Amino acid sequence: MSAQPIPFPVRRVSGFDEPPPPQRATVKPKGLPPAPGEPTALQRAWLARALDQAGGKLPLFMQDGQKIDSRTVKSCLDKGWCEPWYSNPLKPDWLVCKITEKGRALFETAA
């Protein structure tokens, strides 16, 4: 009997005579905080702008004129770094916030 080729593809069993697959480098996606429980670069920049404002008011817009993303505001609210200050009668969907003592502490430990 002669060996004939198999008419369908056969899955090879890995681990025999094959080098292991190359390992992917673990790169953190852009925008993640440096460590769990710390603010992202954008959150830190936004919170820092309240440090020299009267009453600790947080701006509604970044310095380039772009509106602060509501996800950034809600994330900082959830972590206790800011709190609602008052409702905006002209734009009720915009949250006007001020920095809390917990938010100020983020910058005191870094100094």
Legacy VTK file of the C-alpha trace (Angstrom):
# vtk DataFile Version 3.0
C-alpha trace
ASCII
DATASET POLYDATA
POINTS 111 float
0.000 0.000 0.000
1.300 3.415 -0.909
0.822 6.508 1.273
-1.625 8.850 -0.355
-2.203 12.452 0.749
-5.176 13.034 3.005
-7.954 14.801 1.006
-8.892 17.155 3.865
-6.840 19.441 6.089
-5.581 18.015 9.355
-5.079 20.142 12.416
-1.587 19.858 13.773
-1.119 19.221 17.458
0.786 22.125 18.978
3.715 21.692 21.275
5.667 19.334 19.072
8.570 20.703 17.048
7.100 24.216 17.059
8.545 27.211 18.859
6.166 28.895 21.305
4.218 31.834 19.857
5.814 35.231 20.436
4.571 37.000 23.561
2.744 40.265 23.019
4.072 43.238 24.888
1.641 44.474 27.489
1.120 48.134 26.713
-1.417 50.130 28.695
-3.978 51.853 26.503
-3.757 55.630 26.381
-5.893 57.377 28.980
-5.698 54.802 31.769
-4.656 55.973 35.230
-1.100 55.194 36.370
-2.455 52.978 39.161
-5.898 51.843 40.322
-7.686 54.520 42.314
-5.677 57.393 40.836
-7.016 59.971 38.383
-6.205 59.855 34.689
-4.149 62.651 33.162
-7.320 64.365 31.920
-9.064 64.077 35.291
-5.961 65.400 37.066
-5.706 68.375 34.679
-9.391 69.193 35.176
-9.234 68.897 38.970
-6.030 70.973 39.130
-7.789 73.939 37.549
-10.059 74.170 40.613
-7.174 74.607 43.051
-6.789 78.333 42.357
-10.488 79.109 41.831
-12.684 80.787 44.424
-14.608 78.084 46.258
-12.866 75.362 44.243
-15.215 75.670 41.245
-14.407 73.261 38.449
-14.579 74.632 34.897
-17.133 73.474 32.368
-14.594 73.764 29.532
-10.936 72.869 29.112
-8.409 75.576 28.248
-8.717 74.804 24.525
-12.480 75.511 24.661
-13.614 71.890 24.521
-16.466 70.935 26.880
-15.529 68.561 29.680
-16.856 65.089 28.878
-19.711 64.101 31.171
-18.013 60.718 31.749
-15.035 62.539 33.258
-17.308 64.539 35.568
-19.327 61.479 36.614
-16.199 59.433 37.258
-14.777 62.144 39.522
-18.141 62.424 41.296
-18.232 58.656 41.873
-14.735 58.693 43.381
-15.515 61.648 45.640
-12.973 64.019 44.085
-15.679 66.587 43.318
-19.262 67.280 44.295
-22.196 69.072 42.656
-22.203 72.741 43.542
-25.393 74.190 42.061
-27.698 73.595 39.127
-27.145 75.557 35.951
-30.489 77.139 34.956
-29.338 77.826 31.391
-28.010 74.317 30.783
-29.663 71.900 33.255
-27.823 68.907 31.764
-24.405 70.414 32.635
-23.052 69.598 36.091
-21.423 72.521 37.889
-19.066 71.007 40.432
-16.470 71.987 42.987
-13.445 70.076 44.201
-13.674 68.253 47.536
-11.048 67.796 50.236
-10.451 64.286 48.879
-9.782 65.844 45.469
-7.389 68.397 46.957
-5.551 65.575 48.741
-4.590 64.136 45.352
-2.346 67.139 44.809
-1.007 67.443 48.360
0.559 63.980 48.272
2.147 64.637 44.887
3.906 67.782 46.133
LINES 1 112
111 0 1 2 3 4 5 6 7 8 9 10 11 12 13 14 15 16 17 18 19 20 21 22 23 24 25 26 27 28 29 30 31 32 33 34 35 36 37 38 39 40 41 42 43 44 45 46 47 48 49 50 51 52 53 54 55 56 57 58 59 60 61 62 63 64 65 66 67 68 69 70 71 72 73 74 75 76 77 78 79 80 81 82 83 84 85 86 87 88 89 90 91 92 93 94 95 96 97 98 99 100 101 102 103 104 105 106 107 108 109 110
